[in-house]
Amino acid sequence: MGEKLVGKVSHYFSRISVAAVDVTDGELNVGDEIHVRGATTDLRQKLESMQLDNAPVNRAAPGDSVGIKVAGVARKGDSVYVVTPD
């Protein structure tokens, strides 16, 4: 399996376990398997939902900043990848 960089974590909201992700490359879709990776972060999960401007969306494109629920602690600057079948 390969991975494609789609963005970076710009903020992490610890009380609700949500990461704000700035999408820079490609697109992010509900149902994608994502990998959040950084110096001390290594989270892999299925993307169950995301929000753009407090409204649920199914797809995010470059230039969007979306909130995603994560299954662990993410940190500002962590890279977000979509896992792709090879």
PyMOL commands that place a pseudoatom at each C-alpha (Angstrom):
pseudoatom trace, name=CA, resn=MET, resi=1, chain=A, elem=C, hetatm=0, pos=[0.000, 0.000, 0.000]
pseudoatom trace, name=CA, resn=GLY, resi=2, chain=A, elem=C, hetatm=0, pos=[1.174, 3.485, -0.840]
pseudoatom trace, name=CA, resn=GLU, resi=3, chain=A, elem=C, hetatm=0, pos=[0.423, 6.858, 0.630]
pseudoatom trace, name=CA, resn=LYS, resi=4, chain=A, elem=C, hetatm=0, pos=[-0.302, 10.250, -0.939]
pseudoatom trace, name=CA, resn=LEU, resi=5, chain=A, elem=C, hetatm=0, pos=[0.259, 13.462, 1.007]
pseudoatom trace, name=CA, resn=VAL, resi=6, chain=A, elem=C, hetatm=0, pos=[-2.934, 15.531, 1.109]
pseudoatom trace, name=CA, resn=GLY, resi=7, chain=A, elem=C, hetatm=0, pos=[-2.280, 18.110, 3.822]
pseudoatom trace, name=CA, resn=LYS, resi=8, chain=A, elem=C, hetatm=0, pos=[-1.019, 19.179, 7.226]
pseudoatom trace, name=CA, resn=VAL, resi=9, chain=A, elem=C, hetatm=0, pos=[-2.554, 19.488, 10.677]
pseudoatom trace, name=CA, resn=SER, resi=10, chain=A, elem=C, hetatm=0, pos=[-2.913, 23.184, 11.516]
pseudoatom trace, name=CA, resn=HIS, resi=11, chain=A, elem=C, hetatm=0, pos=[-4.497, 22.735, 14.956]
pseudoatom trace, name=CA, resn=TYR, resi=12, chain=A, elem=C, hetatm=0, pos=[-5.572, 19.982, 17.336]
pseudoatom trace, name=CA, resn=PHE, resi=13, chain=A, elem=C, hetatm=0, pos=[-8.558, 20.325, 19.671]
pseudoatom trace, name=CA, resn=SER, resi=14, chain=A, elem=C, hetatm=0, pos=[-7.771, 17.906, 22.498]
pseudoatom trace, name=CA, resn=ARG, resi=15, chain=A, elem=C, hetatm=0, pos=[-11.114, 18.025, 24.320]
pseudoatom trace, name=CA, resn=ILE, resi=16, chain=A, elem=C, hetatm=0, pos=[-13.000, 16.784, 21.271]
pseudoatom trace, name=CA, resn=SER, resi=17, chain=A, elem=C, hetatm=0, pos=[-10.146, 14.877, 19.536]
pseudoatom trace, name=CA, resn=VAL, resi=18, chain=A, elem=C, hetatm=0, pos=[-10.486, 16.861, 16.313]
pseudoatom trace, name=CA, resn=ALA, resi=19, chain=A, elem=C, hetatm=0, pos=[-7.652, 17.869, 14.006]
pseudoatom trace, name=CA, resn=ALA, resi=20, chain=A, elem=C, hetatm=0, pos=[-7.950, 20.874, 11.688]
pseudoatom trace, name=CA, resn=VAL, resi=21, chain=A, elem=C, hetatm=0, pos=[-6.354, 19.826, 8.401]
pseudoatom trace, name=CA, resn=ASP, resi=22, chain=A, elem=C, hetatm=0, pos=[-5.309, 22.230, 5.645]
pseudoatom trace, name=CA, resn=VAL, resi=23, chain=A, elem=C, hetatm=0, pos=[-5.715, 20.291, 2.391]
pseudoatom trace, name=CA, resn=THR, resi=24, chain=A, elem=C, hetatm=0, pos=[-2.867, 21.188, 0.015]
pseudoatom trace, name=CA, resn=ASP, resi=25, chain=A, elem=C, hetatm=0, pos=[-2.674, 18.334, -2.514]
pseudoatom trace, name=CA, resn=GLY, resi=26, chain=A, elem=C, hetatm=0, pos=[-5.220, 15.923, -3.933]
pseudoatom trace, name=CA, resn=GLU, resi=27, chain=A, elem=C, hetatm=0, pos=[-8.487, 15.435, -2.139]
pseudoatom trace, name=CA, resn=LEU, resi=28, chain=A, elem=C, hetatm=0, pos=[-9.815, 13.935, 1.058]
pseudoatom trace, name=CA, resn=ASN, resi=29, chain=A, elem=C, hetatm=0, pos=[-13.044, 11.915, 1.031]
pseudoatom trace, name=CA, resn=VAL, resi=30, chain=A, elem=C, hetatm=0, pos=[-15.184, 10.380, 3.758]
pseudoatom trace, name=CA, resn=GLY, resi=31, chain=A, elem=C, hetatm=0, pos=[-14.395, 6.660, 3.686]
pseudoatom trace, name=CA, resn=ASP, resi=32, chain=A, elem=C, hetatm=0, pos=[-10.701, 7.140, 2.839]
pseudoatom trace, name=CA, resn=GLU, resi=33, chain=A, elem=C, hetatm=0, pos=[-8.125, 5.415, 4.998]
pseudoatom trace, name=CA, resn=ILE, resi=34, chain=A, elem=C, hetatm=0, pos=[-5.823, 8.129, 6.332]
pseudoatom trace, name=CA, resn=HIS, resi=35, chain=A, elem=C, hetatm=0, pos=[-2.447, 8.116, 8.038]
pseudoatom trace, name=CA, resn=VAL, resi=36, chain=A, elem=C, hetatm=0, pos=[-1.477, 11.051, 10.290]
pseudoatom trace, name=CA, resn=ARG, resi=37, chain=A, elem=C, hetatm=0, pos=[2.263, 11.040, 10.799]
pseudoatom trace, name=CA, resn=GLY, resi=38, chain=A, elem=C, hetatm=0, pos=[4.691, 13.309, 12.611]
pseudoatom trace, name=CA, resn=ALA, resi=39, chain=A, elem=C, hetatm=0, pos=[7.698, 13.256, 14.938]
pseudoatom trace, name=CA, resn=THR, resi=40, chain=A, elem=C, hetatm=0, pos=[5.702, 11.522, 17.694]
pseudoatom trace, name=CA, resn=THR, resi=41, chain=A, elem=C, hetatm=0, pos=[2.412, 10.842, 15.879]
pseudoatom trace, name=CA, resn=ASP, resi=42, chain=A, elem=C, hetatm=0, pos=[1.476, 7.679, 13.973]
pseudoatom trace, name=CA, resn=LEU, resi=43, chain=A, elem=C, hetatm=0, pos=[-2.306, 7.312, 13.554]
pseudoatom trace, name=CA, resn=ARG, resi=44, chain=A, elem=C, hetatm=0, pos=[-4.014, 5.206, 10.897]
pseudoatom trace, name=CA, resn=GLN, resi=45, chain=A, elem=C, hetatm=0, pos=[-7.807, 5.178, 10.615]
pseudoatom trace, name=CA, resn=LYS, resi=46, chain=A, elem=C, hetatm=0, pos=[-10.790, 5.291, 8.299]
pseudoatom trace, name=CA, resn=LEU, resi=47, chain=A, elem=C, hetatm=0, pos=[-12.118, 8.825, 7.807]
pseudoatom trace, name=CA, resn=GLU, resi=48, chain=A, elem=C, hetatm=0, pos=[-15.655, 8.610, 9.206]
pseudoatom trace, name=CA, resn=SER, resi=49, chain=A, elem=C, hetatm=0, pos=[-16.690, 12.274, 8.898]
pseudoatom trace, name=CA, resn=MET, resi=50, chain=A, elem=C, hetatm=0, pos=[-15.367, 15.769, 8.352]
pseudoatom trace, name=CA, resn=GLN, resi=51, chain=A, elem=C, hetatm=0, pos=[-16.647, 19.312, 8.592]
pseudoatom trace, name=CA, resn=LEU, resi=52, chain=A, elem=C, hetatm=0, pos=[-16.002, 22.490, 6.648]
pseudoatom trace, name=CA, resn=ASP, resi=53, chain=A, elem=C, hetatm=0, pos=[-17.209, 25.713, 8.296]
pseudoatom trace, name=CA, resn=ASN, resi=54, chain=A, elem=C, hetatm=0, pos=[-19.147, 23.660, 10.887]
pseudoatom trace, name=CA, resn=ALA, resi=55, chain=A, elem=C, hetatm=0, pos=[-21.111, 21.820, 8.191]
pseudoatom trace, name=CA, resn=PRO, resi=56, chain=A, elem=C, hetatm=0, pos=[-20.637, 18.143, 7.311]
pseudoatom trace, name=CA, resn=VAL, resi=57, chain=A, elem=C, hetatm=0, pos=[-18.958, 17.499, 3.934]
pseudoatom trace, name=CA, resn=ASN, resi=58, chain=A, elem=C, hetatm=0, pos=[-18.015, 14.323, 2.061]
pseudoatom trace, name=CA, resn=ARG, resi=59, chain=A, elem=C, hetatm=0, pos=[-15.087, 15.766, 0.096]
pseudoatom trace, name=CA, resn=ALA, resi=60, chain=A, elem=C, hetatm=0, pos=[-12.348, 18.339, 0.644]
pseudoatom trace, name=CA, resn=ALA, resi=61, chain=A, elem=C, hetatm=0, pos=[-10.166, 19.842, -2.096]
pseudoatom trace, name=CA, resn=PRO, resi=62, chain=A, elem=C, hetatm=0, pos=[-6.931, 21.886, -2.047]
pseudoatom trace, name=CA, resn=GLY, resi=63, chain=A, elem=C, hetatm=0, pos=[-7.471, 25.167, -0.224]
pseudoatom trace, name=CA, resn=ASP, resi=64, chain=A, elem=C, hetatm=0, pos=[-10.049, 23.719, 2.185]
pseudoatom trace, name=CA, resn=SER, resi=65, chain=A, elem=C, hetatm=0, pos=[-9.459, 23.569, 5.929]
pseudoatom trace, name=CA, resn=VAL, resi=66, chain=A, elem=C, hetatm=0, pos=[-11.517, 20.741, 7.423]
pseudoatom trace, name=CA, resn=GLY, resi=67, chain=A, elem=C, hetatm=0, pos=[-12.047, 19.325, 10.874]
pseudoatom trace, name=CA, resn=ILE, resi=68, chain=A, elem=C, hetatm=0, pos=[-11.680, 15.562, 11.255]
pseudoatom trace, name=CA, resn=LYS, resi=69, chain=A, elem=C, hetatm=0, pos=[-12.236, 13.358, 14.297]
pseudoatom trace, name=CA, resn=VAL, resi=70, chain=A, elem=C, hetatm=0, pos=[-9.036, 11.436, 15.072]
pseudoatom trace, name=CA, resn=ALA, resi=71, chain=A, elem=C, hetatm=0, pos=[-8.494, 8.316, 17.157]
pseudoatom trace, name=CA, resn=GLY, resi=72, chain=A, elem=C, hetatm=0, pos=[-5.498, 9.717, 19.021]
pseudoatom trace, name=CA, resn=VAL, resi=73, chain=A, elem=C, hetatm=0, pos=[-3.462, 12.864, 19.582]
pseudoatom trace, name=CA, resn=ALA, resi=74, chain=A, elem=C, hetatm=0, pos=[-2.419, 14.816, 16.486]
pseudoatom trace, name=CA, resn=ARG, resi=75, chain=A, elem=C, hetatm=0, pos=[-0.004, 17.720, 16.575]
pseudoatom trace, name=CA, resn=LYS, resi=76, chain=A, elem=C, hetatm=0, pos=[0.362, 20.930, 14.596]
pseudoatom trace, name=CA, resn=GLY, resi=77, chain=A, elem=C, hetatm=0, pos=[2.554, 20.257, 11.573]
pseudoatom trace, name=CA, resn=ASP, resi=78, chain=A, elem=C, hetatm=0, pos=[1.770, 16.528, 11.322]
pseudoatom trace, name=CA, resn=SER, resi=79, chain=A, elem=C, hetatm=0, pos=[1.376, 15.302, 7.745]
pseudoatom trace, name=CA, resn=VAL, resi=80, chain=A, elem=C, hetatm=0, pos=[-1.899, 13.748, 6.617]
pseudoatom trace, name=CA, resn=TYR, resi=81, chain=A, elem=C, hetatm=0, pos=[-1.778, 11.036, 3.952]
pseudoatom trace, name=CA, resn=VAL, resi=82, chain=A, elem=C, hetatm=0, pos=[-4.431, 9.049, 2.091]
pseudoatom trace, name=CA, resn=VAL, resi=83, chain=A, elem=C, hetatm=0, pos=[-3.531, 5.358, 1.974]
pseudoatom trace, name=CA, resn=THR, resi=84, chain=A, elem=C, hetatm=0, pos=[-3.739, 4.131, -1.620]
pseudoatom trace, name=CA, resn=PRO, resi=85, chain=A, elem=C, hetatm=0, pos=[-3.820, 0.571, -2.924]
pseudoatom trace, name=CA, resn=ASP, resi=86, chain=A, elem=C, hetatm=0, pos=[-0.804, -0.235, -5.082]
for i in range(1, 86): cmd.bond("trace and resi %d" % i, "trace and resi %d" % (i + 1))
show_as sticks, trace
zoom trace
